[in-house]
Amino acid sequence: MTGIPHWLQPSLAMGRSLRRSLLAVLLCFPAGIIAGFVRGSTTPDDVLPRVLAIVPYLAVMVWILWTYLRFLRECDELERRIELLAMVWGGFALMLGAVLLLALMTMQLLAMPDGEATILSLMAAMLGGYGLARLYLMWHYR
């Protein structure tokens, strides 16, 4: 039989969580457009419009956090353990990536004047660590 192995298939709680957070993720795009429009149309002294441009992002992040916490409450103990351990390993990968970037930049072996490149590389380390840990733990507890 071909297809996705049973231990890689998402649980019912994961499917419900993904459906609940889909709209929040899709709302990130208009929030980014609004923030970009406000940033381009204001001067650096205009604080209130810049703060108001952050509000849609904060609302979306709170929504995603709420759906994730609800997912953790709905899943069973094993899935919760896998998820929490994967989050810890992802955080550890982020910490190692940050220390590595700082060391390389301190020794002047790597020049990253662009803050976006630094943030993107740290996010890649965190998400990669989380994803690999989750795959390993799902395989380990299959």
C-alpha positions in Angstrom: 0.0 0.0 0.0 1.4 3.4 -1.0 0.7 6.8 0.5 1.6 8.6 3.6 2.6 6.3 6.5 0.1 6.3 9.3 2.6 7.9 11.8 3.0 10.9 9.5 -0.8 11.6 9.0 -2.1 14.5 11.0 -4.4 13.8 13.9 -8.0 15.1 14.0 -6.9 17.7 16.6 -4.2 18.9 14.2 -6.6 19.1 11.3 -9.1 21.1 13.3 -6.3 23.5 14.5 -5.1 24.0 10.9 -8.6 24.8 9.7 -9.1 27.3 12.6 -5.8 29.1 11.9 -6.1 29.2 8.1 -8.1 32.4 8.1 -5.6 34.0 10.5 -2.7 33.2 8.3 -4.5 34.5 5.3 -5.2 37.8 7.2 -1.4 38.3 7.5 -1.2 39.4 3.9 -3.7 42.3 4.2 -2.1 43.2 7.6 1.3 43.4 5.8 -0.1 45.6 3.0 -1.7 48.0 5.6 1.6 48.2 7.6 3.6 48.8 4.4 1.1 51.5 3.3 1.3 53.2 6.7 5.1 53.0 6.8 5.4 54.6 3.4 2.9 57.4 4.0 4.1 58.7 7.3 7.2 60.5 8.6 9.4 59.0 11.2 7.8 61.4 13.8 4.3 59.9 13.3 4.2 57.4 16.1 0.4 56.7 16.3 0.0 55.5 12.7 2.9 53.2 13.1 1.6 51.7 16.3 -1.8 51.3 14.7 -0.2 49.5 11.8 1.1 46.8 14.3 -2.4 46.1 15.7 -3.5 43.8 12.9 -0.3 41.8 13.3 -0.9 41.5 17.0 -4.5 40.4 16.5 -3.5 37.7 14.0 -0.7 36.5 16.3 -3.1 36.3 19.3 -5.5 34.3 17.1 -2.9 31.9 16.0 -1.6 31.5 19.6 -5.2 30.8 20.8 -5.8 28.1 18.2 -2.4 26.5 19.0 -3.2 26.4 22.7 -6.6 25.0 21.9 -4.9 22.3 19.8 -2.7 21.4 22.7 -5.7 21.0 25.0 -7.5 18.8 22.4 -4.7 16.4 21.5 -3.8 13.3 23.5 -0.8 13.0 25.8 1.6 11.5 23.3 0.9 14.1 20.6 1.2 16.9 23.2 4.6 15.5 24.3 5.8 15.3 20.7 4.7 18.9 20.1 6.2 20.3 23.2 9.5 18.5 22.7 9.6 19.6 19.1 9.1 23.2 20.3 11.9 22.9 22.8 14.2 21.5 20.1 13.2 24.3 17.8 14.0 26.9 20.4 17.3 25.2 21.0 18.1 25.3 17.3 17.2 29.0 17.4 19.5 29.6 20.3 22.4 27.8 18.6 21.8 29.7 15.4 21.8 33.0 17.2 25.1 32.1 19.1 26.7 30.9 15.9 25.7 34.1 14.0 27.0 36.3 16.8 30.2 34.4 16.9 30.7 34.5 13.2 29.9 38.3 13.1 32.2 38.9 16.1 35.1 37.1 14.4 34.3 39.1 11.3 33.9 35.9 9.3 30.4 36.8 8.3 29.0 40.3 7.6 25.2 40.7 7.9 24.4 44.3 7.8 20.9 43.5 6.8 18.6 42.8 9.7 16.1 40.9 7.5 18.7 38.4 6.5 19.6 37.7 10.1 16.0 37.3 11.2 15.3 35.0 8.2 18.3 32.8 8.9 17.3 32.5 12.6 13.7 31.7 11.6 14.9 29.1 9.2 17.0 27.5 12.0 14.1 27.5 14.4 11.6 26.1 11.9 14.1 23.6 10.6 14.9 22.4 14.1 11.2 22.2 15.0 10.3 20.3 11.8 13.2 17.8 12.0 12.5 17.2 15.7 8.8 16.7 15.1 9.5 14.2 12.3 12.0 12.3 14.4 9.7 12.2 17.4 6.7 11.1 15.3 8.9 8.3 13.9 10.3 7.4 17.3 6.8 7.1 19.0 5.0 5.5 16.0 
